């Protein structure tokens, strides 16, 4: 059931960019329900190794059983930002390639008990790692109006963030906001119908990103990946909104630069060296056919680079 809910995005495009050695060592930082990991294994020979990780316990347990008979697989229930620590645990110096698909799985979105959707009523949670102490319910009921507005604006890019935060704070004085429907109803009360779906998505996205520290984890993953990638290794990232894509784009661009001195400097004194070659000058996007068969792929952008 879990696998039927999960459709990996741009599988062929990502694998064509990622896999260079059939006997190589690869890292999937967002295991999910094994879509990309499974395809990596299909392209590796018996000498290949795949190390995969995910903080979602349900996904981890599912894949532990799914891949239990494949000796090439090493699974961890860690955040992907810990890629360098995982490499040490595996006694690995380098990976031949790493991939991260940053999207929330269809199973998480469709399963009300996972607490990721506003389409069904469920406890207001939004934690990918259930070991985290703070939930979305804590955030909307405890933070002050300015803090809430900042989260909704910065992580959801929602222009009506102040209005929404103000209404949340006023409403919670009368009744605690406990469920996804409680929050959904409050947003409906201050949002025009034609903007409702996008606004709901932005607010829930903002809370999820903040609670899970997604942007900081992405930055750490990118930086720590460079510690365990050797010359010729590939890094592939699939993102689903502009905040993530901007981080990946700027990281790749900076790492490709061989000088960061001011343009009017007569001599380079920065000692900056280029470490990456960008393979995707423009992000790769899903085909029309893929979007038709999987609507949640429509916002995906894939970027890839190779270590020099």
C-alpha positions in Angstrom: 0.0 0.0 0.0 2.8 2.4 0.9 4.6 1.7 -2.3 1.5 2.1 -4.4 1.2 5.6 -2.9 4.7 6.6 -3.8 5.7 7.6 -7.3 9.4 8.7 -7.5 9.9 11.8 -9.6 12.2 12.0 -12.7 13.7 8.6 -12.0 15.4 8.2 -15.4 16.6 11.8 -15.6 18.1 11.6 -12.1 19.7 8.2 -12.6 21.3 9.1 -15.9 23.0 12.0 -14.2 23.8 10.2 -11.0 25.2 6.7 -11.9 28.6 6.6 -13.6 29.9 3.4 -12.1 27.9 0.1 -11.9 30.1 -1.0 -9.1 30.1 2.3 -7.3 29.0 3.5 -3.8 26.0 5.7 -3.8 24.0 7.6 -1.1 20.3 8.3 -1.2 19.6 10.9 1.4 15.8 10.7 1.2 15.0 7.0 1.2 11.2 7.5 1.4 9.6 4.3 0.3 12.5 3.3 -1.9 11.6 4.6 -5.3 15.0 6.2 -6.2 16.9 3.7 -4.1 15.3 0.8 -6.0 16.3 2.3 -9.3 19.9 2.9 -8.2 20.1 -0.8 -7.2 18.7 -1.8 -10.6 21.6 0.1 -12.3 24.3 -1.3 -10.0 26.1 -4.6 -10.3 26.8 -7.1 -7.5 29.8 -5.0 -6.3 27.8 -1.8 -5.9 26.8 -0.4 -2.5 23.8 1.8 -1.7 23.6 3.7 1.6 20.2 5.2 2.2 18.7 7.2 5.1 15.4 8.7 6.2 14.1 10.2 9.4 10.6 8.9 8.8 10.3 5.7 10.9 7.4 4.3 8.8 9.4 4.7 5.6 12.6 3.3 7.2 10.8 0.2 8.5 9.1 -0.4 5.2 12.3 -0.2 3.3 14.2 -2.3 5.9 11.8 -5.1 5.0 11.7 -4.3 1.3 15.5 -4.5 0.9 16.4 -7.0 3.7 17.6 -9.6 1.2 19.8 -7.3 -0.8 23.3 -7.3 0.7 24.3 -4.2 -1.2 22.0 -2.0 0.9 22.8 -0.2 4.2 19.9 1.7 5.8 19.9 4.4 8.5 17.1 6.2 10.3 19.1 9.5 10.4 18.7 12.9 8.9 20.4 13.2 5.5 22.4 16.2 6.8 24.5 13.6 8.6 25.9 12.1 5.4 29.5 12.6 6.6 28.8 10.8 9.9 27.0 8.0 8.1 30.0 7.6 5.8 32.2 7.2 8.9 29.9 4.6 10.4 30.2 2.6 7.1 34.0 3.1 7.1 33.7 4.9 3.7 36.0 7.6 2.6 33.9 8.7 -0.4 30.7 8.2 -2.4 30.6 8.0 -6.1 27.3 9.9 -6.1 24.6 11.3 -3.8 21.0 12.1 -4.4 18.2 13.8 -2.4 14.6 14.1 -3.4 13.3 16.8 -1.1 9.6 16.2 -1.5 7.1 14.9 1.0 6.0 11.4 -0.1 2.5 10.9 -1.5 1.9 8.4 1.2 2.5 11.0 3.9 0.3 13.5 2.1 -2.5 11.0 1.6 -2.4 9.3 4.9 -4.3 11.4 7.5 -2.6 9.7 10.5 0.8 11.0 9.2 -0.4 14.6 10.0 0.9 16.2 6.8 -2.3 17.1 5.1 -5.1 19.7 5.4 -7.3 17.5 3.2 -8.2 15.2 6.2 -8.7 16.0 9.8 -5.8 14.9 12.0 -3.8 16.1 14.9 -1.8 19.1 13.8 1.7 17.5 13.8 3.8 18.0 10.6 6.9 16.3 12.1 8.8 14.0 9.7 10.9 12.7 12.7 8.4 11.9 15.4 11.2 12.2 18.0 11.2 16.0 17.5 9.5 17.5 20.5 7.8 20.5 18.8 4.7 19.9 16.7 2.7 22.3 14.5 0.1 22.5 17.3 2.8 23.8 19.6 3.8 26.5 17.1 0.4 27.9 16.3 -0.7 27.9 20.0 2.5 29.2 21.6 4.4 31.6 19.3 3.5 35.3 19.3 1.9 37.0 16.4 5.2 38.4 15.0 7.0 35.1 15.2 4.1 33.3 13.4 3.9 35.9 10.7 7.6 35.6 10.1 7.5 31.8 9.7 4.5 32.0 7.3 6.1 34.7 5.2 9.7 33.4 5.1 9.0 29.7 4.7 5.7 29.9 2.9 6.2 33.1 0.9 2.7 34.0 1.8 1.9 37.7 1.4 -1.0 37.6 3.8 1.1 36.2 6.6 0.4 39.0 9.1 -3.3 38.9 8.6 -3.3 35.1 9.0 -1.0 35.2 12.1 -3.2 37.9 13.7 -6.4 35.8 13.2 -4.7 32.7 14.6 -3.6 34.5 17.7 -7.0 36.0 18.3 -8.8 32.7 17.7 -6.6 30.6 20.0 -7.6 32.7 22.9 -11.1 31.2 22.7 -10.1 27.7 21.6 -6.9 25.7 21.3 -6.0 24.9 17.7 -5.6 21.1 17.8 -6.2 19.7 14.3 -5.5 20.3 10.7 -9.1 21.2 10.2 -9.0 23.7 13.1 -6.2 25.6 11.3 -7.7 25.1 7.9 -11.0 26.7 9.1 -9.1 29.8 10.5 -7.3 30.3 7.2 -10.6 30.0 5.3 -12.1 32.7 7.4 -9.5 35.3 6.2 -8.8 34.1 2.7 -10.7 34.6 -0.6 -11.9 31.4 -2.1 -9.9 31.8 -5.3 -6.6 32.0 -3.3 -7.6 29.4 -0.7 -5.8 26.3 -1.9 -2.5 28.1 -2.5 -2.7 29.8 0.8 -3.4 26.6 2.7 -0.5 24.9 0.9 1.8 27.8 1.8 0.9 28.0 5.5 1.2 24.2 6.0 4.4 24.2 4.0 5.8 27.0 6.2 5.0 25.2 9.4 6.4 21.9 8.1 9.7 23.5 6.9 10.1 25.4 10.2 9.4 22.4 12.5 11.7 20.0 10.6 14.5 22.5 10.0 14.3 21.6 6.4 16.3 24.5 4.9 19.1 24.3 7.4 19.3 20.5 7.0 19.6 21.0 3.2 22.4 23.5 3.7 24.2 21.1 6.0 23.6 18.2 3.6 25.2 20.1 0.7 28.2 21.2 2.8 28.7 17.8 4.3 28.4 16.1 1.0 31.5 17.9 -0.3 33.5 16.1 2.5 32.6 12.7 1.2 32.6 13.2 -2.6 35.7 12.7 -4.7 36.7 13.9 -8.2 34.1 12.7 -10.7 31.4 12.1 -8.1 27.9 13.4 -8.8 25.4 15.2 -6.6 21.7 15.3 -7.7 19.0 17.2 -5.9 15.3 17.4 -6.7 13.4 20.2 -5.1 9.8 21.3 -5.0 9.6 25.0 -4.1 11.7 28.1 -4.7 13.3 28.2 -1.3 14.9 24.8 -1.7 15.8 25.3 -5.3 17.4 28.7 -4.6 19.7 27.1 -1.9 20.8 24.4 -4.3 21.3 26.8 -7.2 23.4 29.2 -5.1 25.4 26.4 -3.5 26.3 24.9 -6.9 27.1 28.4 -8.3 29.4 29.3 -5.5 31.2 26.0 -5.5 31.8 26.4 -9.3 33.5 29.8 -8.9 37.3 30.0 -8.9 37.4 33.5 -7.6 35.2 35.6 -5.3 37.3 38.8 -5.3 35.6 42.1 -6.2 35.5 42.6 -10.0 37.7 45.7 -9.7 40.4 43.9 -7.8 43.7 44.0 -9.8 44.9 40.6 -8.5 43.0 37.6 -7.0 43.8 37.2 -3.3 40.8 35.0 -2.3 42.4 31.6 -2.9 38.9 30.3 -3.8 39.1 27.2 -6.0 36.3 25.7 -8.1 35.1 22.4 -6.6 32.1 21.7 -8.8 31.1 21.7 -12.4 27.4 22.4 -12.9 25.8 19.8 -15.2 22.3 21.4 -15.4 22.6 25.1 -16.4 18.8 25.2 -16.2 16.9 22.9 -13.9 15.6 19.7 -15.4 11.8 19.5 -15.1 9.3 16.6 -15.5 8.0 15.7 -18.9 4.4 16.6 -19.8 3.6 12.8 -19.6 5.0 12.5 -16.1 3.0 15.4 -14.8 -0.1 14.0 -16.3 0.5 10.7 -14.5 1.7 12.3 -11.3 0.4 15.8 -10.6 2.7 16.2 -7.6 5.7 16.1 -9.9 4.7 19.4 -11.6 6.7 21.7 -9.4 9.8 19.5 -9.3 13.2 20.9 -10.4 16.3 18.8 -10.7 19.8 20.2 -10.5 23.1 18.2 -10.8 26.8 18.8 -10.5 30.1 16.9 -10.7 33.0 17.2 -8.3 36.2 18.4 -9.9 
